[in-house]
Amino acid sequence: MREKILKATKSLIKTKFMLSILIGLVLINGYSCMAGVNETGGRKIIVKKDDKVKIQYKVSLTDGTVFDESKPGKPLEFTVGSDQMPRGLDKAVLGMELREEKSVTVKSKSAYGKRNEDLVMRFVKSDLPRSFEPEIGNVVKIQDIPGTIVKIDEESVFLDGNHPLAGKDVVFDIRIIEIE
């Protein structure tokens, strides 16, 4: 009888040992799976090329002057890598996670490009509609060419077709709202 008890005890110890190893493996594996889980219970989502993203953003000059920012509840939506946005912004969102925030300074070349003085054009006032009242700083289209009025003299209106931030380094403050 004693032999049977010893055999049963050894079997029980082996079973307990195997069970503790199995539980340990499950815990380790479960933990490693949980390390990839965000607070919503789903897997972390990382921005990749061709993903459609929605972001809250602010664009500032390096001196802190705010140029533009998204309105609450109205995020900017674009497809990453589709050349819809400045290269520096596209590159900045790559690898970001859902709800992640970051600030990145982007050189002019990768932001809105270098200034091109050839894009400052002169239009003769007499060729423009009489109802057109130009004002410096207005963003308009003249003969289907968009730009900012930068100078007005007696005979001409000068339109700058460069983006207002062309030639300037900018800071993008970004928060990933949605990734598809």
N, CA and C atoms as a LAMMPS dump frame, in Angstrom:
ITEM: TIMESTEP
0
ITEM: NUMBER OF ATOMS
540
ITEM: BOX BOUNDS ff ff ff
-5.0000000000000000e+02 5.0000000000000000e+02
-5.0000000000000000e+02 5.0000000000000000e+02
-5.0000000000000000e+02 5.0000000000000000e+02
ITEM: ATOMS id mol type element x y z
1 1 1 N 0.82 -1.186 0
2 1 2 C 0 0 0
3 1 3 C 0.87 1.259 0
4 2 1 N 1.962 1.188 0.8
5 2 2 C 2.854 2.333 0.871
6 2 3 C 3.456 2.648 -0.488
7 3 1 N 3.775 1.625 -1.244
8 3 2 C 4.329 1.793 -2.582
9 3 3 C 3.35 2.518 -3.496
10 4 1 N 2.112 2.166 -3.395
11 4 2 C 1.088 2.815 -4.212
12 4 3 C 0.973 4.291 -3.847
13 5 1 N 1.06 4.614 -2.58
14 5 2 C 0.964 6.005 -2.135
15 5 3 C 2.168 6.795 -2.645
16 6 1 N 3.379 6.188 -2.533
17 6 2 C 4.583 6.846 -3.042
18 6 3 C 4.487 7.072 -4.539
19 7 1 N 4.026 6.062 -5.265
20 7 2 C 3.874 6.18 -6.721
21 7 3 C 2.862 7.278 -7.064
22 8 1 N 1.762 7.326 -6.368
23 8 2 C 0.738 8.338 -6.603
24 8 3 C 1.273 9.728 -6.267
25 9 1 N 2.077 9.828 -5.175
26 9 2 C 2.656 11.106 -4.781
27 9 3 C 3.636 11.592 -5.843
28 10 1 N 4.509 10.681 -6.336
29 10 2 C 5.449 11.043 -7.389
30 10 3 C 4.706 11.503 -8.641
31 11 1 N 3.654 10.806 -8.974
32 11 2 C 2.846 11.174 -10.14
33 11 3 C 2.203 12.55 -9.943
34 12 1 N 1.734 12.783 -8.722
35 12 2 C 1.124 14.073 -8.405
36 12 3 C 2.161 15.198 -8.486
37 13 1 N 3.378 14.934 -7.98
38 13 2 C 4.442 15.935 -8.031
39 13 3 C 4.807 16.226 -9.487
40 14 1 N 4.929 15.179 -10.314
41 14 2 C 5.223 15.368 -11.742
42 14 3 C 4.117 16.191 -12.406
43 15 1 N 2.892 15.873 -12.09
44 15 2 C 1.757 16.588 -12.68
45 15 3 C 1.769 18.056 -12.25
46 16 1 N 2.041 18.291 -10.93
47 16 2 C 2.113 19.668 -10.442
48 16 3 C 3.238 20.436 -11.129
49 17 1 N 4.411 19.76 -11.279
50 17 2 C 5.548 20.383 -11.928
51 17 3 C 5.215 20.738 -13.374
52 18 1 N 4.624 19.801 -14.103
53 18 2 C 4.247 20.043 -15.502
54 18 3 C 3.188 21.142 -15.586
55 19 1 N 2.257 21.126 -14.647
56 19 2 C 1.209 22.137 -14.629
57 19 3 C 1.809 23.527 -14.35
58 20 1 N 2.771 23.626 -13.424
59 20 2 C 3.384 24.922 -13.134
60 20 3 C 4.198 25.418 -14.33
61 21 1 N 4.868 24.519 -15.054
62 21 2 C 5.585 24.915 -16.28
63 21 3 C 4.588 25.412 -17.318
64 22 1 N 3.514 24.67 -17.475
65 22 2 C 2.483 25.06 -18.441
66 22 3 C 1.877 26.414 -18.075
67 23 1 N 1.567 26.633 -16.816
68 23 2 C 1.005 27.91 -16.368
69 23 3 C 2.021 29.027 -16.599
70 24 1 N 3.292 28.752 -16.304
71 24 2 C 4.342 29.736 -16.542
72 24 3 C 4.434 30.119 -18.006
73 25 1 N 4.371 29.141 -18.895
74 25 2 C 4.419 29.418 -20.33
75 25 3 C 3.212 30.237 -20.775
76 26 1 N 2.065 29.885 -20.246
77 26 2 C 0.855 30.631 -20.594
78 26 3 C 0.965 32.076 -20.111
79 27 1 N 1.455 32.257 -18.896
80 27 2 C 1.598 33.609 -18.366
81 27 3 C 2.602 34.424 -19.18
82 28 1 N 3.734 33.795 -19.488
83 28 2 C 4.748 34.51 -20.281
84 28 3 C 4.195 34.845 -21.653
85 29 1 N 3.576 33.871 -22.317
86 29 2 C 3.018 34.104 -23.641
87 29 3 C 1.883 35.12 -23.572
88 30 1 N 1.04 34.99 -22.568
89 30 2 C -0.064 35.938 -22.405
90 30 3 C 0.446 37.34 -22.169
91 31 1 N 1.525 37.459 -21.374
92 31 2 C 2.097 38.781 -21.118
93 31 3 C 2.656 39.369 -22.398
94 32 1 N 3.363 38.548 -23.187
95 32 2 C 3.942 39.089 -24.417
96 32 3 C 2.843 39.489 -25.386
97 33 1 N 1.726 38.777 -25.373
98 33 2 C 0.601 39.19 -26.225
99 33 3 C 0.007 40.486 -25.695
100 34 1 N -0.108 40.596 -24.378
101 34 2 C -0.689 41.795 -23.789
102 34 3 C 0.205 43.016 -23.99
103 35 1 N 1.519 42.785 -24.134
104 35 2 C 2.419 43.919 -24.358
105 35 3 C 2.081 44.627 -25.653
106 36 1 N 1.401 43.934 -26.568
107 36 2 C 1.021 44.544 -27.831
108 36 3 C -0.418 45.013 -27.852
109 37 1 N -1.047 45.145 -26.686
110 37 2 C -2.463 45.521 -26.622
111 37 3 C -2.587 46.946 -26.1
112 38 1 N -3.437 47.745 -26.758
113 38 2 C -3.644 49.108 -26.258
114 38 3 C -4.837 49.133 -25.315
115 39 1 N -5.151 50.329 -24.818
116 39 2 C -6.195 50.436 -23.799
117 39 3 C -7.584 50.095 -24.311
118 40 1 N -7.773 49.994 -25.624
119 40 2 C -9.088 49.632 -26.143
120 40 3 C -9.239 48.124 -26.254
121 41 1 N -8.156 47.38 -25.921
122 41 2 C -8.241 45.928 -25.974
123 41 3 C -7.826 45.358 -27.318
124 42 1 N -7.627 46.179 -28.316
125 42 2 C -7.178 45.689 -29.616
126 42 3 C -5.681 45.806 -29.731
127 43 1 N -5.136 45.239 -30.754
128 43 2 C -3.697 45.337 -30.985
129 43 3 C -3.316 46.789 -31.245
130 44 1 N -2.088 47.137 -30.868
131 44 2 C -1.605 48.477 -31.18
132 44 3 C -1.582 48.623 -32.688
133 45 1 N -1.935 49.787 -33.136
134 45 2 C -1.955 50.04 -34.574
135 45 3 C -0.849 51.038 -34.858
136 46 1 N 0 50.7 -35.789
137 46 2 C 1.135 51.548 -36.14
138 46 3 C 0.934 52.046 -37.565
139 47 1 N 1.179 53.329 -37.786
140 47 2 C 0.994 53.93 -39.103
141 47 3 C 2.041 53.39 -40.079
142 48 1 N 1.543 52.931 -41.227
143 48 2 C 2.394 52.438 -42.31
144 48 3 C 2.037 53.184 -43.588
145 49 1 N 2.924 53.067 -44.581
146 49 2 C 2.679 53.674 -45.886
147 49 3 C 1.352 53.15 -46.431
148 50 1 N 0.598 54.002 -47.08
149 50 2 C -0.706 53.713 -47.683
150 50 3 C -1.852 53.61 -46.674
151 51 1 N -1.574 53.785 -45.375
152 51 2 C -2.664 53.846 -44.398
153 51 3 C -3.365 55.188 -44.541
154 52 1 N -4.674 55.184 -44.31
155 52 2 C -5.418 56.438 -44.242
156 52 3 C -5.426 56.833 -42.769
157 53 1 N -4.963 58.054 -42.482
158 53 2 C -4.895 58.505 -41.096
159 53 3 C -5.7 59.775 -40.905
160 54 1 N -6.125 59.972 -39.667
161 54 2 C -6.734 61.229 -39.255
162 54 3 C -5.865 61.749 -38.122
163 55 1 N -5.484 63.021 -38.234
164 55 2 C -4.622 63.61 -37.213
165 55 3 C -5.161 64.957 -36.754
166 56 1 N -4.911 65.266 -35.492
167 56 2 C -5.041 66.625 -34.994
168 56 3 C -3.651 67.201 -35.18
169 57 1 N -3.544 68.452 -35.611
170 57 2 C -2.226 69.009 -35.898
171 57 3 C -2.175 70.494 -35.593
172 58 1 N -0.944 70.963 -35.47
173 58 2 C -0.672 72.388 -35.404
174 58 3 C 0.617 72.594 -36.183
175 59 1 N 0.636 73.605 -37.057
176 59 2 C 1.826 73.961 -37.826
177 59 3 C 2.299 75.316 -37.343
178 60 1 N 3.557 75.376 -36.905
179 60 2 C 4.121 76.62 -36.39
180 60 3 C 5.459 76.895 -37.053
181 61 1 N 5.839 78.152 -37.036
182 61 2 C 7.199 78.504 -37.417
183 61 3 C 8.101 78.142 -36.243
184 62 1 N 9.389 78.064 -36.481
185 62 2 C 10.306 77.682 -35.4
186 62 3 C 10.346 78.717 -34.273
187 63 1 N 9.856 79.935 -34.527
188 63 2 C 9.803 80.951 -33.461
189 63 3 C 8.537 80.827 -32.612
190 64 1 N 7.692 79.825 -32.932
191 64 2 C 6.47 79.588 -32.158
192 64 3 C 5.209 80.187 -32.756
193 65 1 N 5.34 80.991 -33.81
194 65 2 C 4.173 81.585 -34.457
195 65 3 C 3.329 80.477 -35.093
196 66 1 N 2.067 80.373 -34.675
197 66 2 C 1.172 79.34 -35.211
198 66 3 C 0.652 79.781 -36.571
199 67 1 N 0.834 78.923 -37.565
200 67 2 C 0.361 79.21 -38.916
201 67 3 C -1.028 78.618 -39.138
202 68 1 N -1.221 77.372 -38.685
203 68 2 C -2.496 76.683 -38.917
204 68 3 C -2.638 75.566 -37.898
205 69 1 N -3.887 75.213 -37.581
206 69 2 C -4.142 74.058 -36.72
207 69 3 C -5.536 73.527 -36.986
208 70 1 N -5.675 72.228 -36.718
209 70 2 C -6.98 71.609 -36.936
210 70 3 C -7.944 72.072 -35.848
211 71 1 N -9.205 72.074 -36.206
212 71 2 C -10.259 72.461 -35.269
213 71 3 C -10.67 71.227 -34.461
214 72 1 N -11.07 71.401 -33.206
215 72 2 C -11.519 70.257 -32.404
216 72 3 C -12.634 69.489 -33.127
217 73 1 N -12.482 68.189 -33.187
218 73 2 C -13.484 67.339 -33.835
219 73 3 C -13.4 67.322 -35.346
220 74 1 N -12.45 68.043 -35.935
221 74 2 C -12.289 68.079 -37.393
222 74 3 C -10.84 67.774 -37.752
223 75 1 N -10.444 66.502 -37.604
224 75 2 C -9.048 66.162 -37.897
225 75 3 C -8.746 66.213 -39.397
226 76 1 N -7.473 66.327 -39.699
227 76 2 C -6.988 66.278 -41.074
228 76 3 C -6.882 64.822 -41.472
229 77 1 N -7.4 64.469 -42.65
230 77 2 C -7.375 63.087 -43.122
231 77 3 C -6.554 63.013 -44.403
232 78 1 N -5.646 62.039 -44.469
233 78 2 C -4.853 61.843 -45.684
234 78 3 C -4.306 60.423 -45.734
235 79 1 N -3.853 60.022 -46.914
236 79 2 C -3.24 58.714 -47.109
237 79 3 C -1.73 58.892 -47.059
238 80 1 N -1.092 58.168 -46.163
239 80 2 C 0.344 58.296 -45.943
240 80 3 C 1.107 57.836 -47.188
241 81 1 N 2.019 58.67 -47.643
242 81 2 C 2.861 58.334 -48.787
243 81 3 C 2.25 58.638 -50.134
244 82 1 N 1.12 59.336 -50.163
245 82 2 C 0.43 59.614 -51.43
246 82 3 C 0.757 60.997 -51.98
247 83 1 N 1.714 61.689 -51.38
248 83 2 C 2.104 63.038 -51.793
249 83 3 C 0.992 64.064 -51.61
250 84 1 N 0.026 63.781 -50.734
251 84 2 C -1.026 64.749 -50.417
252 84 3 C -0.517 65.786 -49.423
253 85 1 N 0.446 65.401 -48.612
254 85 2 C 0.972 66.251 -47.545
255 85 3 C 2.462 66.497 -47.78
256 86 1 N 3.009 67.508 -47.103
257 86 2 C 4.455 67.708 -47.2
258 86 3 C 5.209 66.444 -46.777
259 87 1 N 6.331 66.172 -47.447
260 87 2 C 7.121 64.962 -47.166
261 87 3 C 7.468 64.822 -45.702
262 88 1 N 7.826 65.922 -45.06
263 88 2 C 8.217 65.871 -43.65
264 88 3 C 7.086 65.419 -42.741
265 89 1 N 5.851 65.796 -43.057
266 89 2 C 4.697 65.359 -42.267
267 89 3 C 4.422 63.884 -42.523
268 90 1 N 4.469 63.475 -43.794
269 90 2 C 4.292 62.062 -44.144
270 90 3 C 5.286 61.194 -43.38
271 91 1 N 6.544 61.609 -43.404
272 91 2 C 7.609 60.851 -42.748
273 91 3 C 7.404 60.833 -41.234
274 92 1 N 6.933 61.942 -40.672
275 92 2 C 6.748 62.056 -39.219
276 92 3 C 5.695 61.092 -38.688
277 93 1 N 4.623 60.853 -39.44
278 93 2 C 3.548 59.99 -38.928
279 93 3 C 3.879 58.505 -39.074
280 94 1 N 4.795 58.168 -39.975
281 94 2 C 5.172 56.754 -40.145
282 94 3 C 5.688 56.187 -38.824
283 95 1 N 5.154 55.05 -38.424
284 95 2 C 5.594 54.399 -37.196
285 95 3 C 4.91 54.891 -35.94
286 96 1 N 4.107 55.948 -36.048
287 96 2 C 3.387 56.429 -34.87
288 96 3 C 2.248 55.468 -34.535
289 97 1 N 1.874 55.437 -33.273
290 97 2 C 0.786 54.591 -32.806
291 97 3 C -0.482 55.413 -32.609
292 98 1 N -1.604 54.725 -32.614
293 98 2 C -2.888 55.36 -32.363
294 98 3 C -2.816 56.149 -31.055
295 99 1 N -3.262 57.386 -31.074
296 99 2 C -3.309 58.33 -29.95
297 99 3 C -1.938 58.867 -29.545
298 100 1 N -0.887 58.469 -30.25
299 100 2 C 0.443 58.993 -29.937
300 100 3 C 0.526 60.451 -30.373
301 101 1 N 1.291 61.221 -29.621
302 101 2 C 1.513 62.629 -29.94
303 101 3 C 3.007 62.857 -30.097
304 102 1 N 3.36 63.764 -31.007
305 102 2 C 4.757 64.168 -31.099
306 102 3 C 4.87 65.494 -31.808
307 103 1 N 6.035 66.095 -31.613
308 103 2 C 6.356 67.366 -32.243
309 103 3 C 7.614 67.14 -33.055
310 104 1 N 7.606 67.595 -34.308
311 104 2 C 8.76 67.387 -35.173
312 104 3 C 9.048 68.669 -35.951
313 105 1 N 10.32 69.054 -35.988
314 105 2 C 10.748 70.215 -36.77
315 105 3 C 11.176 69.715 -38.144
316 106 1 N 10.634 70.344 -39.182
317 106 2 C 10.889 69.914 -40.556
318 106 3 C 11.537 71.068 -41.325
319 107 1 N 12.644 70.769 -41.981
320 107 2 C 13.337 71.774 -42.804
321 107 3 C 12.455 72.143 -43.99
322 108 1 N 12.637 73.347 -44.505
323 108 2 C 11.788 73.879 -45.583
324 108 3 C 11.707 72.948 -46.788
325 109 1 N 12.811 72.325 -47.14
326 109 2 C 12.84 71.447 -48.318
327 109 3 C 11.825 70.304 -48.2
328 110 1 N 11.663 69.764 -46.987
329 110 2 C 10.724 68.656 -46.763
330 110 3 C 9.38 69.128 -46.233
331 111 1 N 9.246 70.44 -46.042
332 111 2 C 7.968 70.986 -45.557
333 111 3 C 7.183 71.507 -46.758
334 112 1 N 7.337 72.773 -47.069
335 112 2 C 6.579 73.369 -48.171
336 112 3 C 7.484 73.804 -49.318
337 113 1 N 8.711 73.314 -49.314
338 113 2 C 9.642 73.566 -50.411
339 113 3 C 10.359 74.896 -50.291
340 114 1 N 11.302 75.07 -51.196
341 114 2 C 12.055 76.322 -51.252
342 114 3 C 11.217 77.367 -51.973
343 115 1 N 11.481 78.63 -51.673
344 115 2 C 10.806 79.716 -52.4
345 115 3 C 11.312 79.735 -53.827
346 116 1 N 10.404 80.014 -54.744
347 116 2 C 10.748 80.135 -56.155
348 116 3 C 10.278 81.516 -56.607
349 117 1 N 11.22 82.409 -56.828
350 117 2 C 10.872 83.786 -57.193
351 117 3 C 10.161 83.862 -58.547
352 118 1 N 10.319 82.819 -59.371
353 118 2 C 9.6 82.787 -60.658
354 118 3 C 8.088 82.66 -60.457
355 119 1 N 7.671 82.29 -59.245
356 119 2 C 6.24 82.155 -58.966
357 119 3 C 5.604 83.468 -58.493
358 120 1 N 6.391 84.536 -58.441
359 120 2 C 5.833 85.862 -58.162
360 120 3 C 5.535 86.475 -59.528
361 121 1 N 4.24 86.639 -59.817
362 121 2 C 3.809 87.064 -61.157
363 121 3 C 3.132 88.422 -61.129
364 122 1 N 3.299 89.133 -62.219
365 122 2 C 2.713 90.463 -62.371
366 122 3 C 1.493 90.366 -63.283
367 123 1 N 0.387 90.966 -62.835
368 123 2 C -0.835 91.028 -63.634
369 123 3 C -1.201 92.498 -63.818
370 124 1 N -1.506 92.867 -65.036
371 124 2 C -1.899 94.248 -65.336
372 124 3 C -3.328 94.453 -64.848
373 125 1 N -3.539 95.504 -64.062
374 125 2 C -4.86 95.774 -63.475
375 125 3 C -5.945 95.903 -64.536
376 126 1 N -5.625 96.522 -65.653
377 126 2 C -6.643 96.731 -66.691
378 126 3 C -7.103 95.414 -67.311
379 127 1 N -6.339 94.341 -67.151
380 127 2 C -6.736 93.025 -67.663
381 127 3 C -7.616 92.264 -66.675
382 128 1 N -7.767 92.791 -65.479
383 128 2 C -8.532 92.112 -64.433
384 128 3 C -9.965 92.649 -64.412
385 129 1 N -10.909 91.862 -63.899
386 129 2 C -12.305 92.334 -63.819
387 129 3 C -12.402 93.614 -62.986
388 130 1 N -13.289 94.505 -63.404
389 130 2 C -13.467 95.787 -62.698
390 130 3 C -13.906 95.571 -61.248
391 131 1 N -14.634 94.485 -61.011
392 131 2 C -15.144 94.22 -59.662
393 131 3 C -14.036 93.719 -58.712
394 132 1 N -12.905 93.358 -59.259
395 132 2 C -11.8 92.827 -58.45
396 132 3 C -11.123 93.962 -57.682
397 133 1 N -11.134 93.84 -56.355
398 133 2 C -10.493 94.844 -55.509
399 133 3 C -9.347 94.185 -54.747
400 134 1 N -8.137 94.273 -55.286
401 134 2 C -7.007 93.597 -54.651
402 134 3 C -6.578 94.248 -53.336
403 135 1 N -6.181 93.4 -52.387
404 135 2 C -5.629 93.86 -51.113
405 135 3 C -4.427 92.998 -50.797
406 136 1 N -3.355 93.617 -50.361
407 136 2 C -2.149 92.87 -49.998
408 136 3 C -2.49 91.871 -48.893
409 137 1 N -2.011 90.639 -49.085
410 137 2 C -2.249 89.567 -48.114
411 137 3 C -3.41 88.664 -48.466
412 138 1 N -4.311 89.12 -49.363
413 138 2 C -5.435 88.271 -49.766
414 138 3 C -4.939 87.087 -50.589
415 139 1 N -5.52 85.933 -50.323
416 139 2 C -5.242 84.74 -51.117
417 139 3 C -6.35 84.652 -52.158
418 140 1 N -5.959 84.682 -53.433
419 140 2 C -6.934 84.747 -54.523
420 140 3 C -6.482 83.871 -55.688
421 141 1 N -7.349 83.778 -56.679
422 141 2 C -7.007 83.173 -57.961
423 141 3 C -7.131 84.265 -59.01
424 142 1 N -6.068 84.489 -59.737
425 142 2 C -6.117 85.422 -60.851
426 142 3 C -5.821 84.614 -62.101
427 143 1 N -6.761 84.641 -63.042
428 143 2 C -6.643 83.853 -64.277
429 143 3 C -6.301 82.391 -63.954
430 144 1 N -7.024 81.824 -62.974
431 144 2 C -6.885 80.438 -62.514
432 144 3 C -5.547 80.121 -61.863
433 145 1 N -4.796 81.144 -61.46
434 145 2 C -3.527 80.93 -60.767
435 145 3 C -3.713 81.36 -59.315
436 146 1 N -3.604 80.392 -58.366
437 146 2 C -3.777 80.745 -56.96
438 146 3 C -2.508 81.372 -56.384
439 147 1 N -2.69 82.276 -55.44
440 147 2 C -1.546 82.882 -54.778
441 147 3 C -1.967 83.963 -53.811
442 148 1 N -0.973 84.594 -53.225
443 148 2 C -1.179 85.663 -52.264
444 148 3 C -0.751 86.981 -52.896
445 149 1 N -1.596 87.983 -52.778
446 149 2 C -1.24 89.303 -53.314
447 149 3 C -0.157 89.894 -52.402
448 150 1 N 1.008 90.214 -53.018
449 150 2 C 2.138 90.706 -52.228
450 150 3 C 2.486 92.164 -52.515
451 151 1 N 1.999 92.678 -53.65
452 151 2 C 2.32 94.069 -53.999
453 151 3 C 1.258 94.58 -54.962
454 152 1 N 0.94 95.86 -54.822
455 152 2 C -0.005 96.521 -55.727
456 152 3 C 0.594 97.883 -56.06
457 153 1 N 0.654 98.19 -57.347
458 153 2 C 1.054 99.558 -57.716
459 153 3 C -0.013 100.132 -58.641
460 154 1 N 0.225 101.276 -59.243
461 154 2 C -0.774 101.946 -60.077
462 154 3 C -1.271 101.077 -61.234
463 155 1 N -0.378 100.295 -61.84
464 155 2 C -0.746 99.52 -63.032
465 155 3 C -0.853 98.024 -62.817
466 156 1 N -0.288 97.502 -61.726
467 156 2 C -0.154 96.046 -61.608
468 156 3 C -0.539 95.509 -60.238
469 157 1 N -0.816 94.209 -60.248
470 157 2 C -1.024 93.429 -59.03
471 157 3 C -0.008 92.299 -59.102
472 158 1 N 0.733 92.076 -58.016
473 158 2 C 1.744 91.026 -57.974
474 158 3 C 1.238 89.885 -57.092
475 159 1 N 1.239 88.702 -57.675
476 159 2 C 0.708 87.51 -57.017
477 159 3 C 1.849 86.538 -56.762
478 160 1 N 1.979 86.093 -55.517
479 160 2 C 3.016 85.125 -55.149
480 160 3 C 2.379 83.739 -55.122
481 161 1 N 2.794 82.876 -56.056
482 161 2 C 2.244 81.524 -56.148
483 161 3 C 2.91 80.528 -55.217
484 162 1 N 3.915 80.964 -54.468
485 162 2 C 4.548 80.077 -53.482
486 162 3 C 3.595 79.844 -52.318
487 163 1 N 3.72 78.688 -51.68
488 163 2 C 2.992 78.458 -50.439
489 163 3 C 3.504 79.487 -49.427
490 164 1 N 2.651 80.027 -48.567
491 164 2 C 3.105 81.038 -47.597
492 164 3 C 4.257 80.552 -46.704
493 165 1 N 4.397 79.236 -46.525
494 165 2 C 5.483 78.712 -45.69
495 165 3 C 6.684 78.226 -46.509
496 166 1 N 6.661 78.454 -47.81
497 166 2 C 7.799 78.051 -48.652
498 166 3 C 9.06 78.746 -48.167
499 167 1 N 10.137 77.972 -48.087
500 167 2 C 11.415 78.527 -47.656
501 167 3 C 11.566 78.63 -46.148
502 168 1 N 10.595 78.129 -45.392
503 168 2 C 10.65 78.237 -43.93
504 168 3 C 10.637 76.861 -43.286
505 169 1 N 11.442 76.707 -42.229
506 169 2 C 11.385 75.499 -41.416
507 169 3 C 10.123 75.599 -40.562
508 170 1 N 9.455 74.478 -40.364
509 170 2 C 8.213 74.487 -39.588
510 170 3 C 8.219 73.394 -38.535
511 171 1 N 7.345 73.539 -37.56
512 171 2 C 7.157 72.549 -36.508
513 171 3 C 5.748 71.994 -36.647
514 172 1 N 5.654 70.667 -36.785
515 172 2 C 4.363 69.992 -36.816
516 172 3 C 4.145 69.348 -35.45
517 173 1 N 3.054 69.713 -34.766
518 173 2 C 2.62 69.021 -33.555
519 173 3 C 1.488 68.115 -34.001
520 174 1 N 1.659 66.808 -33.783
521 174 2 C 0.762 65.809 -34.365
522 174 3 C 0.193 64.899 -33.277
523 175 1 N -1.074 64.532 -33.447
524 175 2 C -1.692 63.479 -32.613
525 175 3 C -2.479 62.575 -33.553
526 176 1 N -2.184 61.278 -33.519
527 176 2 C -2.872 60.304 -34.367
528 176 3 C -4.241 60.012 -33.757
529 177 1 N -5.302 60.282 -34.524
530 177 2 C -6.675 60.084 -34.06
531 177 3 C -7.24 58.754 -34.547
532 178 1 N -6.928 58.414 -35.797
533 178 2 C -7.491 57.199 -36.398
534 178 3 C -6.548 56.669 -37.469
535 179 1 N -6.487 55.348 -37.591
536 179 2 C -5.677 54.699 -38.623
537 179 3 C -6.536 53.646 -39.297
538 180 1 N -6.614 53.706 -40.616
539 180 2 C -7.381 52.689 -41.378
540 180 3 C -6.432 51.95 -42.278
